[in-house]
Amino acid sequence: MVKPVVVIVGRPNVGKSTLFNRMTKSHAAIVDDLPGVTRDRNYRDATFEGKTFMVVDTGGFYPDPPEDLFVQAKEQALFAIDEGDVIIHLLDGKDGLTPADMELARIIRASGKKVLWAVNKIDAHQRDERLYDFYPIGSDDLWPISSLTAYGYEEFMERLTGLLPEYSEEAADYPKIAVVGRPNAGKSTLVNALLGKKRMLVSPVPGTTRDAVDSICAYHGSKYLIIDTAGIRRKGKIGYSIERFSMVRAVRSIERCDIALVVFDAAEGITEQDLKIAGIVKEYGKGAIFLLNKWDMVEAPDDLFKDIMPEIRRKAWFSQYAPVLTISGLVKKRITKVFPIIDEVMEQRKKRITTGELNRFFRDIIAHISLPMYKGKEVKLYYMTQVSEAPPAFVIFANYPDSIKDSHLRYIEKALREDFGFHGTPLRIYIRARKREARR
């Protein structure tokens, strides 16, 4: 069965993201006093008294949006209502009922969905009289709550879960794919193309995507969890708290993914910030696929490809294992080629080399490594073993680990890749002292 979906809608700044965070026991939604902070939808699972469901946080509803970005926020809120099994219409107990509330209530009723009207920012019993202001909305079933202090929350959640359809948990271990890159590199347009529908807000304003947002993507019978992240800016250009929090969110998205699609703006070339993002991906041990986006805007693609590939390999020398693909999210150029590469990288990340194969490899490789003397003594490498996967990690045991230099490890990594592949994934290689040497 499909997991039930609960959608939180309401005017800007009524406390939707705070309620979302409480329901999901997280800080997944950005919370700030500025109206309109949550401009896209954010999905996360929640559990209450043994019932699991998905909660969707939406941007603020504007019946007459003042600008294009808020028009899209309205569209996204309406789209989320269509997806939901139960709709929470969150109202502001301090501001009272507004024409925008009435218009949204009309739209929700027209959808035919189950709905709960919750009056937020009510912190004590003596404030329940504020509910009388909201009866014109056309419901006697109004729930006074405080998403900030949890007043009335337990009773409200009991009512909510009683409205949910039955759901039995199914195992879903989908590859987690984070889409990362500088602001305005075309990440959200790419996600829309991958999903085949208008999922993310798309705007020429850099940094439009502030939250990391998850979506399930299906391709030829396989499913993938796509995480679209906020663009990572240079530290000096990060402004007020929302943008700073968004950068942290993007890094956390990289931390929880299996593979990062690192999106470059092909027309702008490889920037220092692109390299920092790629470095974060490697630091967290994630698979990487480099996507040269906006390739449809390149005037001489063959010439640019000849120039940019050596530049990528030179500047991103630490991620030479990452495959590179030229694409256009806007015109959907070569985007379906992304999925076979994802599958290949996932397989490579899980690869385990047998002890016999590693022993044969290691005997051959140490014959080609010139090791230095250590305090006048001979340095020996004894054996090598694989200790983990995703990313693949290896330990080499030596008598004097401190004598092994980074250049030796890079040589061994290169040889490992030549013999066993590991396409698209970083490797971890550690040097440890053999137990007898460690006791000395």
N, C-alpha and C positions, 0 to 999 in steps of 0.2 A: 504494500500500500504506500501511497505518497504521503510524506510527512505533512501534517496540518500546518497551515500558514496563517499567522496572526499579523495584521498590518496596523501600524500606528499612524494615524493621519491627524492633521490639525493645522491651525494657523502657525506662522513662525513664532518661535520663542515661547510656546506654551508648555514646554518641558518634555517633548517627545523623546529626545535623545537621553534624558535622565531616566525616564521610564524604561527605555530600551536597555540601558546599562543595568538597571536594577533587575529586569526580567532575565537578562542573559548572564548576570553576575560577572560583568566585564566593564571595561571602559572602551568598548569598540566604537561607539559613536562619539564624535567630537561634541563637547559641551562647552558653550561659551555664551556670554550675555548678549552678543551681537545677534540681531535677528537674521535668519537666513543662513546660519552656519552650516546646517546639514542640507546640502543641495542635491544630494543623490540618495539612492536607497542603500541601506546597509542590512545585510542578512546575517543572522547568527542563530544557532540553536539555543533553546531554553528548555528547562525541565522544572516542573512543579508537581509535587506529590506523585512522582512516578510517571507523569505524562510528559512526553517529549514533543516539541513543536518548533517550528521556525518562526522567528520574529523579524519583521521588516520595519526598519526605521525610514521615514520618508522626509523629503524636503517640505518646507512650509507651504501650505496651500494659499494661493492668491487668486481670488475670483477674477480680478482685473490686474494682471501682473504689470508692474511698472517698467520692466525691461525684459529683453529677450531671454536672459538667463533664468529669470523667474517664471517665464512662460514654460520653459522646459521643466522647471521644478514642478509646476502644476501638472504637466503631462506625465511626469514620473509618478506623482502621487496618484493620479487617476489610473495609471497602468498597474500600480501596486494594489489598488482596490480590486481590480479585475483578478489578480493572482490570489487574493486572500480568501480564507475560509471564514475567518472572523475579523471584523474591523473594529479597532478601538478608535473612537472619535474623541480625542483629548481636547478638553476645553480649559480655559484659563479662569480659575475661580477668583482671581484678583481683578481681572479686566472686565468680567461679565460677558454676557452674550453679545455677539457682534453680527452684522449682516454677512460677513464671510463665514462665520460658523453656520448660519442658517442655510447658505448656499451649499456648503459642503455636506450638510445633513441631507439636503434634498438629493444630491448626487449619490450619496451612500444608499439612501432608501431605494433609489431607482435601480441600483445594482442588484437588489434582492439578496444581498449578503446579510449574515447575522452581524449585529452591531451592538457594541457596548459604549454608552456615553459616559465618560469619566471626567469629572470636574477636578482638575489638578490644583495644586497649591493651597489645599485646605489641610491645616495641620492639627486641628483639635475639634472636639465635638461642638463647642460653642460657635464654631464657624460653619456648621452644617446649614445654617439658614441661608447661606449664599446659594444653595441649590435652588431656592425658589426663583432666582433670576433666570434659571436655565430651563424651566418647564415649558416656555414657549417653543422650545425646539421640537416638542411633540412626543416626548417620552416621559413616563413616570419612573422609568428604571434608570435613575442617575446615580453614579457611584462617586462619593466624595473620597479623594485620595490625595496623598502627597508623594510624588515619585522621589522627592528628595529625602524625606524623613521616614517614609514607609507607613505613614498613617493611612489606615484603611486598605493597605495593600493586600494582606492575606485574604480578606473577605472578597476583594475584587478578583484575585487570582483564582479563588475557588469557583466563582461564577464563570470566569473566562474558560477555565479548563472543562467545566461542565458543558460548554457549548461546542467543544472540539469534536470532530469526528474521530472514530477509533483509528489507532495507528499501531502497527507492530513493527518494531525496529528491524531493518534489513542491513546486512553488512554492506558497507559502501566504502571501499578503500580506493578512492580515485586518485590518480596522480595530481598533485597540487602544483599548479603552474602560476607563478607570479609574473605579471607584466610590469616591468620597471623601466625607468629612463628619466631623462630630464623633462621638465614641464614643456608641454606643447610639442613633444616628439611624435604624437599621434597614437598614444597608448589606448585611449578610450575608443577612438575610431577603429583601431585594430581589434579590440575586444568585441565591438559591435559586429564587425565582419566575421570574426570567429564564431560568434553565437548566432549569427544570421538574423538578428533583430536589434532594434534600437534599445540598448540596455544602459549605456552610460551617457552622462551629459557630455556633449561635445561642444566646445566653444574655442574661438581663437585666443581667448584670454589664458595665458599660461597659468597653471596651477588650478584649473577648474575642478579637477578631481582631488578632493581633500581627504576623503575616507578611503580605506582599502575595502573593496567591495567584492564579494564572492559570487560566482555564478557557476552553474553546472553546464558544461558544454558536451554535446554528443557528436561523434564523428565516426561513421561506419561501424556502429555497434559498440564503440568504446566511449567511456565518459571521462571527463576531465574537470577538475575544479579550477576555474580560472579566477585569479585574484588580481583585480586592477588596483594599482596603488597610486597614491599621490606622487606627483613629480618631485624628485629630490633636487633641491636647489643648493647653490653654494652657500656656505654658512653666512657669509657677509650679506647675502641678499634675502635672508629669511627675516621676515618682518615680525608682525605681532604673533601672539601665542598660537593662533590656529595654524599658521604656516609651519611654525616650529614643531608643533605636535604632529602635523602631517608628515614631516620628514621622519620622525620617530616611527610613525605608523608604517611608512614604506620600508624602513629597515626591518621592522618586525615581520612584515609580510615576506621579505626575503628569508628571514629566519625560519618561518613555518612552511616554506614551499619545498618542493623537491627539485624543481627546475625553474630558473628565471629566464624569461624572454627579455633580453636587454635590447630595448628599442632605441636606435640611433636615428637622428634626422639626417638622411643621406645628403641632403643639399647643404647642410652646415658642416659636414665632416665630423671627425672624431675630436671631441673637446676634452678638456681636463676633467670636467664633471662626469662625462661618459666613463672615463677611466676609473674614477673614484667609485662609481656605481658598480662597474664590473669587478673592482677590487673587493667591495662589500660582499658581492655574490660569492667570490672565491673564498673570502675569509670565513664565511659561514658554511663552506663545503657543499654548496649547491651546484647542481648541473647548470650549464649556461648555453644558451643559443643566442647568437648575435643577429638581430634583424635590422637591416638597412632599410628603413621605412621611407615613404614618400618617393619611391623609385619612379613613379609615374611623372614626377616633376623634373626629373633629370633630363637635360637636353642631349647629352652624349653618354648614354649609359655604359657602353663598352669601354670608353676611355676612362670614365670615372671608376669603373670596377678595377681596371688595371692599376689605377693610382691608389685607390682606397684600401685594397687588400693588403699590400705591403705596409701601408700606414697602420692598419689595425694590428697586424702581426708584430710590428715594431713597437708601437706604443702599448698595446695590451699583451706584452710578451708573457705575462704571468697567466694568461688565459688562452694560450695558443691551442688548447684542446677544444675550444668552443667552435662549433660549426657556424658558418656565416651564410645568411640567406637574404637576397634582395626581395623586398615585398612592397606592396602598397595596400594599406588598410582601407584607403578611400575607395579605390576601384577594385579591391579584392584581388589584387595581382599576386599570384603564387602563395596565397595564405594557406591553401589546403596542404601545401608541402610541409607546413610546420608540424602537423600531427605525426607523420611518419618519423620525423626527426625526434620529436618528443618521445615516441615509443622506443626508438633506438637508444636515446640517452638514458631513459629509465632502465632499460635492460643492462646497459653498461654500468650504471650506478650500483646495480644489485649483483654484479659479476663477482664470483669467488673463484680464485685460482687454487687448484688442488696442491697439497703439500709436495707431491712428486714433481709437478710442473714447476713450482717455485724453486725447489732444490736444484733442478736442472738449470733453470734460468740463473740462479744465484751463483752456481759453480762457474758458469760461463762469464758472468758479468764481473766477478771479482778478479778474474784473470786479466781483465782489461783496465782495472783501476789502479793507478799509482798512488799508494797510500804513504803519507809522511811518517817519519819517526816521531815518537812522543816521549820526550824526556830521555832520549837515547834508546828507547825500547821500540821493538817492532809492533806495529798496529795490525790487528787481525780482525777480520769480519767472519763470524762463525756460521750463522744461518739467518734465514729470513722467514717470516710467517705473516699471513694475512690475519688481522685481528678483528676487522669489522667491514661492513658494507655501507653504502649510501652515506658518505662517500667511501670508496674502498680505502682501507688504511692498512699499512704494513709496518712491522717492527723488524729492525735489523739488530742483531746482538753482536757487540764488539767488546774487545778488552779495554779500549780507551775511547769511549764515545765522544769525549770533548775534542778529539783530534779530527773527527769527521767534519768536513766543511760543507757549506751549502752547495758548492760546485759539484761535490761528489753526489749529493742527493739529487740534484738536477739531472746529472748524468744517468743515475739509476732510474729516475722517473721517465726520462726519455726512452730508455731501453725497455722499461715495462710497457710503455705505450706501443712501441714498435712490435713487441712480441704478443701483447694481449689486447690491445685496442684502447679501452676506456675512453671512447669517443664522447666528448661533451661533459665529462665529469672531472673535477679535481681529484687528486690523489693525496693522501697523507702518508708520509714516510718518517718514522721515528727511529732514533738510535738509542739503544738501551745497553746497559752493562750486563754481561752474563753473570749469573748469580755468584759464581765463585769470585769474579773480579769485584762485584759490588760489595762483598764482605771484607775485602782487603782494606 
